Amino acid sequence: MAALAGPVVAAAVLVEPGCRLIRAVRDSKVLTRPQRESLVPLIRERVVRVGIGAASVAEIHRLNIYHASHVAMQRALRQIGAYDHVLVDGRRILDPTFAPGKHTEVVKGDTRSFAIAAASIVAKVTRDRLMAKLAERYPGYGWEHNCGYPTIDHRAALREQGLTPLHRQDFGTVRVLLQAEQTELGLMEEVVRELAS
């Protein structure tokens, strides 16, 4: 389930061979928010370097989420500096613009690789914190707790308050709400025309 609002955030961690693993580090999706928050300082202590990159909503709109996520990954990798090999979470990369150098795609990597799981936790915590800050600018959508995902309260706020510049307007739920809003506007215009004649 994709977020309806906010940037896409990626993280990269530089891990030395023989790095002592942190037992609690696993797929960020199975950890609670407090668990993820408590792991970030431990990860930062254990790894050599952490890089964080993001792609804006405008970039998601222009490139699509697949390519925008690769832009975010490239930005995270640039912050790492020199590295020998990259482990990338997911299937074969078909994006010719994503050139991380020597790399291996690992399906379900956040369950199979400490480095990938650690990076996913850092990225998730970073994005959650960013969405909480953005919630102060755009109150009422519940981003401080739903992080821009399509929860009941977020969808209700979209219907009641409309879109913000940070909503991903190409995404299904947002597009459906936009179409419904435009249909209502079209009906209102018709009624106004009928009343005027």
C-alpha positions as CSV (number, residue, x, y, z in Angstrom):
1,M,0.0,0.0,0.0
2,A,1.6,3.2,-1.2
3,A,1.5,6.6,0.6
4,L,-0.9,9.2,-0.9
5,A,1.3,12.1,0.2
6,G,4.8,13.1,0.7
7,P,8.2,12.4,-0.9
8,V,9.8,9.0,-1.3
9,V,12.7,8.5,1.0
10,A,15.6,6.0,0.6
11,A,18.5,5.3,2.9
12,A,21.8,3.6,2.3
13,V,24.2,2.2,5.0
14,L,27.8,1.4,4.6
15,V,28.6,-1.8,6.5
16,E,32.1,-3.2,7.0
17,P,32.8,-6.9,6.6
18,G,32.4,-8.6,10.0
19,C,30.1,-5.9,11.3
20,R,28.4,-7.1,14.5
21,L,24.7,-7.4,13.6
22,I,21.9,-6.0,15.7
23,R,19.5,-8.8,16.4
24,A,16.4,-6.7,16.5
25,V,17.1,-5.2,13.0
26,R,14.6,-6.8,10.5
27,D,12.0,-5.7,8.0
28,S,10.9,-2.3,9.0
29,K,7.3,-3.1,8.2
30,V,7.1,-5.8,11.0
31,L,8.5,-3.4,13.7
32,T,6.5,-0.9,15.6
33,R,7.2,2.7,15.4
34,P,8.9,2.9,18.8
35,Q,11.0,-0.2,17.9
36,R,12.2,1.5,14.7
37,E,12.9,4.8,16.5
38,S,15.0,3.0,19.2
39,L,17.0,1.1,16.5
40,V,18.1,4.1,14.5
41,P,20.8,5.3,17.0
42,L,22.1,1.8,17.3
43,I,22.3,1.4,13.6
44,R,24.1,4.7,13.3
45,E,26.7,3.5,15.9
46,R,27.2,0.2,14.2
47,V,27.6,1.1,10.5
48,V,30.3,3.2,9.0
49,R,28.1,5.7,7.3
50,V,24.4,6.5,6.6
51,G,23.1,8.3,3.5
52,I,19.6,9.5,3.1
53,G,18.0,10.7,-0.2
54,A,14.5,11.8,-1.2
55,A,12.6,12.5,-4.3
56,S,9.8,15.1,-4.1
57,V,6.2,14.8,-5.0
58,A,6.9,16.8,-8.2
59,E,9.6,14.2,-9.1
60,I,7.2,11.4,-8.4
61,H,4.6,13.1,-10.6
62,R,7.1,13.7,-13.4
63,L,9.0,10.4,-13.3
64,N,6.5,8.0,-11.6
65,I,7.2,6.3,-8.2
66,Y,9.5,3.6,-9.6
67,H,11.9,6.0,-11.2
68,A,11.6,8.6,-8.3
69,S,12.5,5.9,-5.8
70,H,15.7,5.2,-7.8
71,V,16.5,9.0,-7.8
72,A,16.1,8.9,-4.0
73,M,18.4,5.8,-3.8
74,Q,21.1,7.5,-6.0
75,R,21.0,10.5,-3.7
76,A,21.4,8.3,-0.6
77,L,24.3,6.5,-2.2
78,R,26.1,9.8,-3.1
79,Q,26.1,10.6,0.6
80,I,27.8,7.3,1.4
81,G,30.8,8.1,-0.7
82,A,33.0,5.2,-2.0
83,Y,31.7,1.7,-1.7
84,D,32.5,-1.7,-3.2
85,H,29.1,-3.3,-3.8
86,V,25.4,-2.3,-3.3
87,L,22.7,-4.6,-2.2
88,V,19.3,-3.4,-3.5
89,D,16.0,-4.5,-2.1
90,G,13.8,-5.9,-4.8
91,R,13.7,-7.5,-8.2
92,R,15.8,-6.9,-11.2
93,I,16.2,-3.1,-11.9
94,L,15.0,-2.2,-15.3
95,D,15.6,1.5,-14.9
96,P,18.5,2.5,-17.2
97,T,19.1,5.8,-15.3
98,F,19.7,3.9,-12.0
99,A,23.4,3.1,-12.1
100,P,24.6,2.3,-8.6
101,G,27.7,0.5,-9.9
102,K,28.3,-3.1,-8.9
103,H,25.2,-4.3,-7.2
104,T,22.9,-7.3,-6.4
105,E,19.2,-7.2,-6.3
106,V,17.9,-9.2,-3.3
107,V,14.2,-10.2,-3.4
108,K,12.7,-9.5,0.1
109,G,16.1,-8.1,1.0
110,D,14.9,-6.5,4.2
111,T,14.3,-10.1,5.6
112,R,17.6,-11.5,4.2
113,S,20.2,-8.7,4.6
114,F,21.2,-6.7,7.7
115,A,22.3,-3.8,5.6
116,I,19.1,-3.6,3.6
117,A,16.9,-4.0,6.8
118,A,19.0,-1.3,8.6
119,A,18.6,1.1,5.6
120,S,14.9,0.4,5.4
121,I,14.5,1.3,9.1
122,V,16.5,4.5,8.8
123,A,14.4,5.5,5.7
124,K,11.1,4.7,7.3
125,V,12.0,6.6,10.5
126,T,13.2,9.6,8.5
127,R,10.1,9.7,6.4
128,D,7.8,9.3,9.4
129,R,9.5,12.2,11.1
130,L,9.3,14.3,8.0
131,M,5.6,13.6,7.6
132,A,5.0,14.6,11.3
133,K,6.7,17.9,10.6
134,L,4.7,18.4,7.4
135,A,1.5,17.7,9.4
136,E,2.2,20.9,11.3
137,R,2.1,22.8,8.0
138,Y,-1.0,20.9,6.7
139,P,-3.0,19.9,9.8
140,G,-6.1,17.7,9.7
141,Y,-4.8,14.9,7.4
142,G,-3.3,12.9,10.3
143,W,0.2,12.7,8.8
144,E,1.7,12.7,12.3
145,H,0.3,9.2,12.8
146,N,-0.6,7.9,9.3
147,C,2.5,9.2,7.6
148,G,0.5,10.0,4.4
149,Y,-0.8,6.4,3.9
150,P,-4.5,5.9,2.9
151,T,-6.0,5.5,6.4
152,I,-9.7,6.2,6.9
153,D,-9.0,9.5,8.5
154,H,-6.6,10.6,5.7
155,R,-9.2,9.7,3.0
156,A,-11.9,11.5,5.0
157,A,-9.7,14.6,5.2
158,L,-9.0,14.5,1.5
159,R,-12.8,14.5,0.9
160,E,-13.4,17.3,3.4
161,Q,-10.3,19.5,3.0
162,G,-9.2,18.7,-0.6
163,L,-5.6,18.2,-1.8
164,T,-2.4,19.7,-0.6
165,P,0.6,20.3,-2.9
166,L,2.2,17.3,-1.2
167,H,-0.5,14.8,-2.3
168,R,0.6,12.4,-5.1
169,Q,-2.1,13.3,-7.6
170,D,-1.3,10.4,-9.9
171,F,-2.1,7.8,-7.3
172,G,-5.3,5.8,-7.4
173,T,-7.2,7.0,-4.3
174,V,-6.1,10.6,-4.9
175,R,-7.1,10.4,-8.5
176,V,-10.5,8.9,-7.7
177,L,-11.2,11.7,-5.2
178,L,-10.1,14.3,-7.7
179,Q,-12.4,12.8,-10.4
180,A,-15.3,12.7,-7.9
181,E,-14.6,16.4,-7.0
182,Q,-14.4,17.4,-10.6
183,T,-17.6,15.5,-11.4
184,E,-19.4,17.3,-8.5
185,L,-18.1,20.6,-9.9
186,G,-19.3,19.7,-13.4
187,L,-22.8,18.9,-12.0
188,M,-22.9,22.1,-10.1
189,E,-22.0,24.1,-13.2
190,E,-24.8,22.3,-15.1
191,V,-27.3,23.1,-12.3
192,V,-26.2,26.8,-12.3
193,R,-26.6,27.0,-16.1
194,E,-30.0,25.4,-15.9
195,L,-31.1,27.8,-13.1
196,A,-29.7,30.8,-15.1
197,S,-31.7,29.9,-18.2
